[in-house]
Amino acid sequence: MFEDFSFEALAHYTRGMATIFFVIFAVITYFRRKRNRMSFMLFVTVSYLALGFLKDIIFVLPLFSESSFVENLSSLFDVSCTPFVCAFFLESTRPGMVKRRDILLSYLLFAAFMPLYCLIPSDKVILGAYLLAALTALYTMVLVPFNVVRYNKVLAENISYTKNVSVNWIITCAFTYFLWLTVYAVCFWETTWLSEAAFDVFSIIVWGILFLLCRNHSVLSNLFSEEGMATEVQDVKAVEGNHSRASEELLTQSAEENKGRKVDFIAGALQQCMETEKLYLNPHLSLNDLASAAGTNKTYISTFINSRGKTFYDYVNEYRIAEACRILDTSSERLSMADVATRSGFNSMSTFNRYFLRIKGVSPSAYYRSRN
């Protein structure tokens, strides 16, 4: 008797914690919703989850607290959050992929189980909703890794950094959500006070981690078209500066001659930008920035770099590693590796260590010790 009372008290306590957590979470994301579509989808998802926890207040009334019918309707409402959560993961890994119309239609499909259960109060309706949620989550689990690979490819071709822009964390969060959905089905198929408490705590942990990861994430929407694919080709525009006249002359040459001269021009422009002006020291250097400084089109720059078997990300970071080695070789003062990374253009220690090891075969610290 005492144990039952303890678990019941614990369940009420954790339910209150979860309710407050999601309400506050919803308020925070409300003020961040206009940053990008991903932030908006997070706000919608969290708000719906908060509403799901708030609706359980009805169970304080004796009329509803002992009703399995109302409890099952409540479960159907909770499961109907699935399309919002999945849309958030898909939007995060492929901006513009999910349309509002698709989200609305998916939600209406899930919401239809509630009136259907009112007409046919059968466990088969509940099972059908759970199966649909599982299939939707499984579909998302299949798409997310592929989207992440494509997203990272776009980043590597266009920017020289990954801090706060990589979406690798989405894979972990998406699979954790699938686990969360499974926990929900297990906990509420045969509800106990302990299962309710476990679900509430698990919800707080999962969504708390997701919020921390999402908080500083930046969506580079300018790299993607409406379909969420990278904008690989741009119109060739007239370029200002010292290189513009040379570019125009190149465009008037015959195709074969132009190709060779264009390569020479781009090679020289890149050498000027990277070796003389040292643009790689800008930790947020992008392909557009480099193309603008070189006085040419980003498609030409990308093609030139790719023809060398490199991505833009690799190309820039090789210069940064060379700069780091120069600093380590010539500096007379004792340096921290974090300082070396910053001075050579990196904004992430993990990227600095990884690339240094890849190119030099040793860690930065080992390289420094071998020189001193």
KOLLUMTOR-126277 format. One record per atom (N, C-alpha, C): residue in three letters; z, x, y. Coordinates in steps of 0.001 Angstrom, whole numbers, plus 500000, padded with zeros to 6 digits. Layout:
<pts>
ALAZXY
...
</pts>
This chain:
<pts>
MET500000500845498796
MET500000500000500000
MET500000500879501251
PHE500869501913501207
PHE500954502811502355
PHE499638503562502552
GLU498999503994501414
GLU497740504726501499
GLU496644503844502074
ASP496578502579501632
ASP495581501657502164
ASP495768501484503666
PHE497033501343504067
PHE497313501174505496
PHE496912502427506272
SER497167503598505697
SER496831504859506365
SER495329504993506541
PHE494558504685505500
PHE493101504776505583
PHE492546503754506572
GLU493158502575506609
GLU492704501561507564
GLU492967502028508993
ALA494147502573509226
ALA494476503081510562
ALA493541504224510945
LEU493255505100509973
LEU492341506217510221
LEU490945505715510560
ALA490483504691509842
ALA489152504133510089
ALA489057503534511487
HIS490100502802511894
HIS490101502224513243
HIS490118503330514307
TYR490869504373514030
TYR490970505480514986
TYR489622506193515131
THR488987506517514003
THR487701507228514058
THR486597506343514621
ARG486679505034514362
ARG485674504136514938
ARG485805504112516461
GLY487031504124516957
GLY487227504193518403
GLY486704505497518981
MET486959506597518274
MET486446507897518706
MET484923507884518790
ALA484286507380517737
ALA482822507367517689
ALA482245506476518780
THR482887505339519015
THR482403504421520054
THR482448505083521427
ILE483585505688521744
ILE483716506374523035
ILE482715507522523139
PHE482554508265522041
PHE481624509401522029
PHE480206508953522367
PHE479717507912521696
PHE478332507488521908
PHE478132506807523262
VAL479147506110523750
VAL479034505505525082
VAL478931506599526145
ILE479794507604526048
ILE479736508723527006
ILE478421509485526858
PHE478015509695525614
PHE476748510365525308
PHE475587509612525962
ALA475611508281525871
ALA474549507456526459
ALA474532507583527981
VAL475710507618528589
VAL475791507764530049
VAL475228509115530482
ILE475570510172529750
ILE475071511515530087
ILE473552511573529969
THR473022511045528877
THR471566511098528675
THR470829510180529643
TYR471512509163530170
TYR470883508292531168
TYR470472509103532395
PHE471342509995532830
PHE471051510792534024
PHE470053511915533746
ARG469782512169532465
ARG468830513220532105
ARG467521512652531569
ARG467395511332531559
ARG466275510684530879
ARG464913510954531515
LYS464884511312532796
LYS463613511497533494
LYS463089512931533422
ARG463804513799532734
ARG463360515195532630
ARG462031515291531892
ASN461899514560530805
ASN460685514552529995
ASN460793513405528995
ARG459737513184528234
ARG459733512075527277
ARG460757512280526170
MET460985513519525785
MET461972513790524757
MET463358513341525222
SER463690513642526471
SER464984513230527023
SER465090511712527107
PHE463970511065527434
PHE463976509604527499
PHE464210509005526114
MET463536509577525096
MET463714509073523737
MET465141509315523256
LEU465739510434523652
LEU467128510695523273
LEU468046509664523909
PHE467792509322525160
PHE468596508309525850
PHE468487506957525147
VAL467268506545524810
VAL467061505261524133
VAL467780505249522788
THR467639506333522038
THR468244506410520705
THR469764506350520776
VAL470339507151521642
VAL471801507202521753
VAL472349505889522293
SER471637505272523219
SER472079503982523765
SER472107502918522680
TYR471104502954521810
TYR471064501972520721
TYR472200502225519729
LEU472473503499519459
LEU473589503824518572
LEU474915503392519192
ALA475058503593520501
ALA476280503166521195
ALA476442501654521103
LEU475327500938521271
LEU475369499482521146
LEU475781499078519738
GLY475312499856518753
GLY475678499569517369
GLY477166499702517120
PHE477796500684517738
PHE479244500842517582
PHE480006499788518384
LEU479504499453519569
LEU480179498452520397
LEU480153497073519755
LYS479077496767519044
LYS478952495438518451
LYS480023495177517392
ASP480599496261516844
ASP481619496095515808
ASP482932495547516351
ILE482999495378517681
ILE484190494766518279
ILE484384493340517761
ILE483282492707517348
ILE483378491320516863
ILE484275491212515634
PHE484472492337514921
PHE485266492280513702
PHE486770492183513971
VAL487167492229515246
VAL488580491997515554
VAL488909490510515438
LEU487876489674515448
LEU488081488233515306
LEU488202487876513829
PRO489228487140513451
PRO489424486767512041
PRO488211486048511452
LEU487478485306512286
LEU486321484559511810
LEU485260485477511221
PHE485133486699511767
PHE484083487618511333
PHE484594488757510450
SER485872489083510576
SER486393490268509891
SER486323490170508370
GLU486368488966507835
GLU486333488790506388
GLU484996488254505899
SER483997488239506767
SER482697487666506405
SER481733488758505939
SER481341488723504675
SER480365489691504155
SER478989489447504764
PHE478709488188505139
PHE477424487852505759
PHE477280488578507101
VAL478316488492507932
VAL478289489162509241
VAL478268490680509059
GLU478980491164508068
GLU479011492605507810
GLU477632493129507423
ASN476912492360506613
ASN475562492766506216
ASN474592492709507395
LEU474752491702508254
LEU473920491639509465
LEU474179492860510349
SER475441493251510411
SER475801494429511194
SER475132495682510631
SER475100495782509311
SER474448496928508670
SER472954496946508952
LEU472327495781508941
LEU470892495698509238
LEU470605496132510671
PHE471507495771511580
PHE471339496213512971
PHE471428497739513053
ASP472384498321512337
ASP472546499777512358
ASP471302500488511820
VAL470748499970510736
VAL469569500592510125
VAL468352500499511039
SER468327499477511907
SER467164499284512785
SER467030500366513855
CYS467992501296513916
CYS467868502415514861
CYS466914503484514338
THR466527503384513070
THR465694504412512430
THR464418504745513195
PRO463610503752513625
PRO462371504116514337
PRO462615504878515634
PHE463730504605516308
PHE464027505330517550
PHE464365506794517261
VAL465174507010516225
VAL465558508378515874
VAL464341509182515418
CYS463537508577514553
CYS462347509275514054
CYS461358509554515183
ALA461221508600516105
ALA460330508803517257
ALA460819509968518112
PHE462131510108518233
PHE462685511234518995
PHE462292512564518364
PHE462422512670517038
PHE462072513918516361
PHE460579514221516471
LEU459748513194516340
LEU458302513396516428
LEU457883513766517848
GLU458472513120518837
GLU458155513432520233
GLU458601514851520584
SER459706515282520005
SER460226516619520292
SER459309517713519764
THR458663517448518631
THR457836518478517997
THR456354518348518310
ARG455952517196518843
ARG454553517020519239
ARG454491516061520420
PRO454698516573521621
PRO454748515719522816
PRO453536514813522943
GLY453810513538523159
GLY452741512567523338
GLY452259511926522058
MET452794512349520912
MET452321511824519629
MET452677510356519452
VAL453891510001519854
VAL454385508644519622
VAL454190507800520878
LYS453518506678520721
LYS453294505765521834
LYS454379504687521848
ARG454665504166523019
ARG455710503137523141
ARG455365501895522329
ARG454083501587522279
ARG453655500419521505
ARG453989500611520029
ASP453772501818519507
ASP454074502100518100
ASP455574501997517833
ILE456370502504518776
ILE457826502433518610
ILE458287500981518597
LEU457740500188519506
LEU458128498780519596
LEU457763498028518324
LEU456554498257517813
LEU456125497576516590
LEU456993497992515405
SER457329499275515332
SER458184499753514243
SER459568499123514327
TYR460086499029515542
TYR461407498432515713
TYR461399496952515328
LEU460357496242515742
LEU460268494814515407
LEU460214494607513900
LEU459569495541513191
LEU459520495451511730
LEU460921495568511145
PHE461705496515511648
PHE463079496669511166
PHE463946495489511595
ALA463774495060512844
ALA464587493953513358
ALA464319492660512606
ALA463126492526512023
ALA462763491300511305
ALA463655491061510092
PHE464290492121509590
PHE465165491948508431
PHE466403491121508776
MET466808491104510049
MET468000490341510433
MET467772488837510348
PRO466720488286510969
PRO466471486852510776
PRO466090486519509336
LEU465428487483508659
LEU465073487246507255
LEU466330487094506409
TYR467347487907506693
TYR468591487809505944
TYR469310486502506252
CYS469173486018507485
CYS469776484725507830
CYS469136483601507019
LEU467839483730506759
LEU467131482715505972
LEU467356482914504481
ILE467369484191504058
ILE467544484504502637
ILE468689485510502507
PRO469933485075502497
PRO471085485989502433
PRO471232486638501059
SER470355487606500789
SER470327488270499487
SER470477489779499659
ASP471087490411498664
ASP471216491870498690
ASP469854492553498644
LYS468845491843498151
LYS467502492431498082
LYS466935492687499480
VAL467319491835500423
VAL466874492039501810
VAL467517493305502368
ILE468804493489502090
ILE469508494700502534
ILE468869495933501905
LEU468602495851500607
LEU467988496973499903
LEU466606497287500471
GLY465862496228500812
GLY464532496422501395
GLY464598497168502718
ALA465590496823503540
ALA465755497511504829
ALA466115498978504616
TYR466987499242503653
TYR467362500627503360
TYR466165501429502848
LEU465360500811502000
LEU464180501500501462
LEU463172501802502566
LEU462983500844503474
LEU462063501065504592
LEU462569502204505475
ALA463874502230505712
ALA464458503310506514
ALA464272504657505821
ALA464461504672504498
ALA464298505917503741
ALA462853506407503787
LEU461894505483503652
LEU460474505854503697
LEU460081506358505085
THR460599505684506113
THR460301506113507486
THR460868507499507750
ALA462089507727507296
ALA462713509042507471
ALA461964510105506674
LEU461532509753505462
LEU460792510701504627
LEU459464511073505274
TYR458785510079505837
TYR457529510321506558
TYR457761511285507725
THR458860511083508419
THR459201511965509537
THR459517513369509049
MET460240513467507923
MET460585514775507370
MET459348515576506990
VAL458307514879506539
VAL457062515558506155
VAL456316516047507391
LEU456280515215508441
LEU455517515555509641
LEU456185516628510493
VAL457490516563510606
VAL458201517453511530
VAL457927518942511268
PRO458032519446510020
PRO457754520879509812
PRO456338521280510210
PHE455345520426509909
PHE453971520727510299
PHE453839520752511822
ASN454477519794512477
ASN454433519755513942
ASN455088520989514557
VAL456182521433513952
VAL456883522611514469
VAL456002523852514370
VAL455297524002513249
VAL454397525150513082
VAL453319525140514155
ARG452731523975514404
ARG451685523873515426
ARG452256524104516824
TYR453436523573517049
TYR454084523742518355
TYR454337525223518633
ASN454878525916517630
ASN455169527338517799
ASN453899528157517998
LYS452816527719517369
LYS451538528411517557
LYS451075528288519006
VAL451239527097519569
VAL450873526883520974
VAL451723527770521878
LEU453015527848521592
LEU453897528692522396
LEU453467530154522325
ALA453163530619521106
ALA452780532022520931
ALA451487532359521656
GLU450605531368521799
GLU449320531602522455
GLU449411531500523975
ASN450510530945524487
ASN450551530646525919
ASN451725531224526691
ILE452826531531526026
ILE453983532046526753
ILE454552533263526036
SER455375534020526747
SER455893535279526206
SER457383535216525899
TYR457922534025525745
TYR459348533874525464
TYR459550532626524616
THR460696532520523963
THR460984531351523123
THR462327530706523453
LYS463139531379524260
LYS464469530844524568
LYS464355529493525264
ASN465036528499524712
ASN465093527134525251
ASN463766526381525169
VAL462765526942524495
VAL461500526214524334
VAL461107526067522866
SER461665526896521995
SER461363526784520570
SER461930525477520020
VAL461226524901519038
VAL461682523631518450
VAL462088523798516985
ASN462367525028516569
ASN462775525248515178
ASN464038524466514829
TRP464900524269515818
TRP466158523560515577
TRP465929522105515205
ILE464761521564515572
ILE464472520164515257
ILE464420519944513751
ILE463910520929513007
ILE463823520786511551
ILE465211520576510965
THR466155521418511380
THR467529521288510885
THR468122519938511260
CYS467909519535512515
CYS468459518256512976
CYS467828517079512236
ALA466528517167511983
ALA465840516072511301
ALA466347515921509870
PHE466500517032509175
PHE467005516958507805
PHE468472516529507784
THR469216516926508798
THR470607516484508897
THR470668514981509126
TYR469730514473509932
TYR469686513031510148
TYR469402512299508842
PHE468476512847508059
PHE468169512213506775
PHE469430512171505909
LEU470208513244505946
LEU471480513267505220
LEU472430512229505797
TRP472437512107507130
TRP473282511114507808
TRP472917509707507355
LEU471618509447507235
LEU471160508131506788
LEU471604507868505354
THR471545508908504521
THR471985508774503131
THR473485508502503063
VAL474236509221503890
VAL475690509010503943
VAL476001507581504360
TYR475218507066505318
TYR475432505692505771
TYR475245504713504613
ALA474143504883503867
ALA473857503972502758
ALA474958504025501702
VAL475440505235501413
VAL476492505398500408
VAL477810504801500897
CYS478130505074502162
CYS479423504631502704
CYS479512503121502864
PHE478391502475503163
PHE478450501057503496
PHE477858500137502430
TRP477375500712501336
TRP476939499832500246
TRP478161499185499600
GLU479187499990499396
GLU480487499471498956
GLU481515500002499952
THR481777499230500987
THR482580499716502105
THR484055499861501742
THR484624501014502129
THR486068501228502047
THR486514501789503396
TRP487808501762503639
TRP488311502317504899
TRP488010503809504996
LEU488110504499503865
LEU487850505938503862
LEU486378506236504145
SER485474505424503568
SER484040505649503796
SER483678505412505262
GLU484305504415505887
GLU484043504158507308
GLU484510505333508164
ALA485695505848507857
ALA486215506987508617
ALA485318508211508441
ALA484868508442507202
ALA483999509594506927
ALA482686509479507690
PHE482120508281507718
PHE480853508083508421
PHE481010508299509924
ASP482092507812510494
ASP482322507974511935
ASP482430509452512312
VAL483195510201511534
VAL483372511632511818
VAL482050512373511651
PHE481316512052510585
PHE480024512706510339
PHE479049512410511474
SER479072511183511983
SER478186510799513089
SER478477511616514341
ILE479755511769514658
ILE480139512537515844
ILE479678513985515718
ILE479868514566514539
ILE479487515967514327
ILE477975516148514445
VAL477214515295513737
VAL475751515424513720
VAL475168515276515112
TRP475549514212515804
TRP474952513952517112
TRP475517514860518194
GLY476734515335518007
GLY477285516308518951
GLY476509517617518901
ILE476215518088517681
ILE475424519315517521
ILE474025519128518089
LEU473422517978517808
LEU472071517721518312
LEU472045517740519835
PHE473051517152520459
PHE473092517133521924
PHE473230518542522493
LEU474073519365521864
LEU474257520734522346
LEU472959521530522259
LEU472200521310521185
LEU470926522014521016
LEU469867521491521974
CYS469927520203522239
CYS468911519553523067
CYS469170519739524561
ARG470401520030524909
ARG470819520035526315
ARG470003520977527181
ASN469752522189526694
ASN469048523189527497
ASN467582523343527109
HIS467111522472526224
HIS465720522602525769
HIS464749522192526871
SER463707522981527034
SER462669522692528028
SER461375522331527316
VAL460768521237527731
VAL459489520808527165
VAL458374521290528077
LEU457497522127527553
LEU456378522644528340
LEU455200521695528193
SER455323520537528830
SER454330519477528659
SER452954519872529158
ASN452889520842530080
ASN451586521253530600
ASN450746521971529551
LEU451368522382528449
LEU450622523057527392
LEU449991522081526420
PHE450292520790526586
PHE449838519809525619
PHE449034518706526286
SER448062518222525541
SER447265517091526011
SER447986515817525644
GLU447368514665525930
GLU447995513382525633
GLU448242513225524145
GLU447413513845523320
GLU447580513723521877
GLU448614514707521351
GLY449153515528522256
GLY450164516479521819
GLY449596517788521328
MET448289517999521439
MET447673519242521015
MET447605520197522187
ALA447452521450521910
ALA447359522444522978
ALA446051522287523714
THR446102522515525012
THR444885522486525813
THR444257523867525715
GLU443333524014524782
GLU442781525324524496
GLU441675525722525465
VAL440971524730526021
VAL439808525049526840
VAL439987524473528224
GLN439747525238529236
GLN439788524774530617
GLN438449525087531263
ASP438142524331532324
ASP436915524600533072
ASP437045525917533801
VAL435948526665533828
VAL435952527930534556
VAL435905527630536040
LYS436894528147536794
LYS436987527872538227
LYS436702529141539021
ALA436342528933540263
ALA436162530076541155
ALA437507530719541388
VAL437545532019541419
VAL438798532750541524
VAL438849533524542826
GLU440010533464543469
GLU440190534185544717
GLU440672535597544444
GLY440598536457545445
GLY441124537804545321
GLY440047538833545069
ASN440495540023544710
ASN439588541146544540
ASN438664540991543348
HIS439113540222542327
HIS438320540116541109
HIS437307538985541158
SER437392538096542137
SER436556536899542127
SER435081537234542230
ARG434732538195543102
ARG433321538541543278
ARG432765539137541987
ALA433569539956541320
ALA433128540554540061
ALA432930539493538996
SER433809538492538970
SER433689537418537987
SER432408536636538196
GLU432080536326539442
GLU430875535560539734
GLU429623536328539319
GLU429649537647539530
GLU428506538449539127
GLU428328538430537619
LEU429455538458536895
LEU429376538433535440
LEU428734537150534940
LEU429048536040535596
LEU428543534754535149
LEU427047534600535367
THR426469535460536181
THR425037535355536447
THR424212536249535532
GLN424830537079534735
GLN424111537983533845
GLN423603537222532629
SER422723537853531887
SER422244537280530631
SER423421537173529679
ALA423303536299528683
ALA424427536016527798
ALA424914537264527067
GLU423991538043526532
GLU424391539211525748
GLU425032540277526624
GLU424400540569527760
GLU424939541574528667
GLU426255541103529269
ASN426282539809529576
ASN427488539234530181
ASN428695539362529262
LYS428461539185527962
LYS429558539240527006
LYS430229540610527027
GLY429401541667526988
GLY429957543010526992
GLY430662543342528287
ARG430061542972529400
ARG430653543268530697
ARG431914542435530926
LYS431887541214530388
LYS433060540351530537
LYS434257540952529812
VAL434001541484528610
VAL435075542119527850
VAL435631543313528611
ASP434730544127529172
ASP435171545296529944
ASP435980544873531168
PHE435507543815531811
PHE436210543327532998
PHE437612542846532652
ILE437713542056531579
ILE439013541523531175
ILE439940542648530743
ALA439401543621529991
ALA440220544751529546
ALA440770545519530743
GLY439921545745531734
GLY440373546458532927
GLY441378545664533730
ALA441133544354533844
ALA442051543501534597
ALA443414543436533925
LEU443415543344532595
LEU444679543299531864
LEU445428544623531977
GLN444687545713531910
GLN445321547018532059
GLN445996547140533425
GLN445314546654534455
GLN445872546684535799
GLN447148545835535879
CYS447082544643535294
CYS448217543710535364
CYS449416544184534552
MET449141544740533368
MET450230545068532459
MET450759546489532642
GLU449888547442532895
GLU450331548830532976
GLU450682549260534398
THR449963548714535369
THR450228549094536758
THR451218548137537419
GLU450909546845537338
GLU451767545849537984
GLU452961545446537115
LYS452875545735535812
LYS453960545460534863
LYS454421543999534909
LEU453465543101534763
LEU453807541676534776
LEU454690541279533605
TYR454678542082532550
TYR455482541751531374
TYR456980541772531670
LEU457366542367532800
LEU458786542386533160
LEU459289541015533587
ASN458365540094533842
ASN458736538706534122
ASN459069538032532797
PRO460334537691532549
PRO460714537125531246
PRO460069535780530948
HIS459539535102531972
HIS458911533799531773
HIS457401533860531986
LEU456830535026531769
LEU455388535196531933
LEU454631534269530986
SER453646533556531528
SER452825532656530720
SER451380533116530749
LEU450574532536529872
LEU449153532864529829
LEU448486532502531145
ASN448873531382531723
ASN448316530977533018
ASN448652531987534114
ASP449887532491534094
ASP450295533487535086
ASP449440534745534980
LEU449245535210533747
LEU448474536429533531
LEU447015536230533909
ALA446449535069533550
ALA445051534786533882
ALA444854534738535390
SER445798534128536082
SER445710534036537537
SER445772535419538175
ALA446677536261537679
ALA446810537611538222
ALA445588538465537906
ALA444976538213536743
ALA443801538986536336
ALA442534538493537014
GLY442603537346537663
GLY441451536804538363
GLY440405536233537440
THR440838535607536362
THR439887535023535424
THR440488533772534808
ASN439812533251533799
ASN440214532008533156
ASN441105532279531951
LYS442071531405531697
LYS443014531663530606
LYS442338531642529243
THR441222530912529112
THR440499530890527845
THR439939532272527527
TYR439419532959528538
TYR438888534306528335
TYR439994535271527912
ILE441137535165528591
ILE442267536039528263
ILE442728535798526829
SER442872534530526465
SER443332534175525124
SER442359534673524062
THR441056534482524309
THR440039534926523355
THR440067536445523201
PHE440207537137524322
PHE440244538602524298
PHE441435539096523479
ILE442610538524523720
ILE443816538949523003
ILE443719538606521523
ASN443227537405521222
ASN443107536989519824
ASN442117537849519055
SER441075538330519750
SER440078539183519091
SER440689540510518659
ARG441823540854519240
ARG442559542065518841
ARG443559541765517740
GLY443505540564517204
GLY444409540186516121
GLY445832539929516561
LYS446014539546517820
LYS447351539307518347
LYS447426537946519016
THR448634537440519123
THR448880536272519961
THR449330536776521327
PHE449309535903522304
PHE449787536282523639
PHE451240536743523575
TYR452028536062522776
TYR453447536383522597
TYR453619537811522084
ASP452830538175521051
ASP452896539529520501
ASP452411540566521516
TYR451317540231522186
TYR450702541155523142
TYR451682541565524239
VAL452345540592524823
VAL453283540878525916
VAL454517541609525407
ASN455026541183524258
ASN456252541797523758
ASN456050543237523305
GLU454833543615522944
GLU454563545017522626
GLU454742545892523870
TYR454294545393525008
TYR454506546118526260
TYR455993546205526584
ARG456712545147526308
ARG458142545143526594
ARG458893546147525724
ILE458491546245524461
ILE459128547221523577
ILE458820548643524042
ALA457586548878524480
ALA457226550199525008
ALA458076550535526233
GLU458298549531527078
GLU459137549736528256
GLU460583550009527851
ALA461067549301526841
ALA462430549516526355
ALA462589550941525825
CYS461583551412525103
CYS461630552785524580
CYS461631553801525724
ARG460841553531526743
ARG460803554436527904
ARG462180554513528567
ILE462828553345528692
ILE464165553309529302
ILE465162554089528451
LEU465107553879527135
LEU466038554560526234
LEU465783556064526185
ASP464524556465526324
ASP464171557888526241
ASP464523558658527509
THR464453557987528645
THR464574558710529920
THR465891558489530652
SER466614557453530290
SER467844557149531025
SER468952558138530677
SER469633558618531707
SER470742559557531507
SER472085558834531420
GLU472106557593531820
GLU473344556813531779
GLU473468556074530453
ARG474680555735530098
ARG474918554999528861
ARG474541553537529089
LEU473670553036528245
LEU473150551682528437
LEU473579550758527308
SER473797549512527664
SER474008548490526638
SER472649547949526239
MET472521547512524993
MET471236547001524530
MET470850545721525272
ALA471851544959525699
ALA471559543743526469
ALA470914544104527800
ASP471392545182528407
ASP470829545632529680
ASP469403546140529489
VAL469171546864528408
VAL467822547364528111
VAL466865546205527890
ALA467322545212527145
ALA466476544045526873
ALA466091543342528164
THR467059543158529044
THR466794542475530314
THR465846543283531189
ARG466070544583531268
ARG465242545440532118
ARG463824545598531585
SER463615545328530310
SER462268545449529740
SER461546544104529655
GLY462176543039530157
GLY461482541758530257
GLY461884540701529259
PHE462808540997528360
PHE463241540008527370
PHE464357539136527952
ASN464358537867527576
ASN465469537000527963
ASN466251536529526750
SER465972537157525603
SER466662536804524366
SER466938538076523570
MET468199538317523251
MET468557539503522477
MET467993539435521067
SER467967538251520489
SER467455538121519123
SER465977538490519063
THR465203538050520063
THR463780538401520108
THR463608539898520325
PHE464402540463521213
PHE464348541900521484
PHE464623542705520216
ASN465695542369519511
ASN466048543091518284
ASN464982542928517211
ARG464475541700517073
ARG463475541433516036
ARG462184542210516286
TYR461702542180517525
TYR460447542870517832
TYR460614544388517807
PHE461740544878518243
PHE461979546320518214
PHE461954546822516775
LEU462625546089515897
LEU462660546475514488
LEU461270546394513867
ARG460507545375514247
ARG459166545207513689
ARG458235546345514108
ILE458297546740515379
ILE457364547733515908
ILE457820549167515629
LYS459114549426515784
LYS459623550792515643
LYS460223551085514272
GLY460497550037513512
GLY461044550261512181
GLY462533550510512148
VAL463160550549513311
VAL464614550726513398
VAL465146549784514467
SER466439549560514454
SER467051548712515473
SER467119549467516795
PRO467243548757517925
PRO467362549442519221
PRO468529550425519266
SER469656550036518690
SER470839550914518697
SER470581552190517907
ALA469938552043516744
ALA469632553217515922
ALA468635554128516632
TYR467670553525517297
TYR466683554308518047
TYR467374555086519166
TYR468287554436519854
TYR469007555078520963
TYR469862556242520462
ARG470536556038519332
ARG471376557106518773
ARG470542558305518338
SER469344558026517811
SER468487559126517352
SER467959559968518506
ARG467930559385519715
ARG467432560109520886
ARG468548560816521646
ASN469773560482521281
ASN470914561080521989
ASN471867561728520972
</pts>
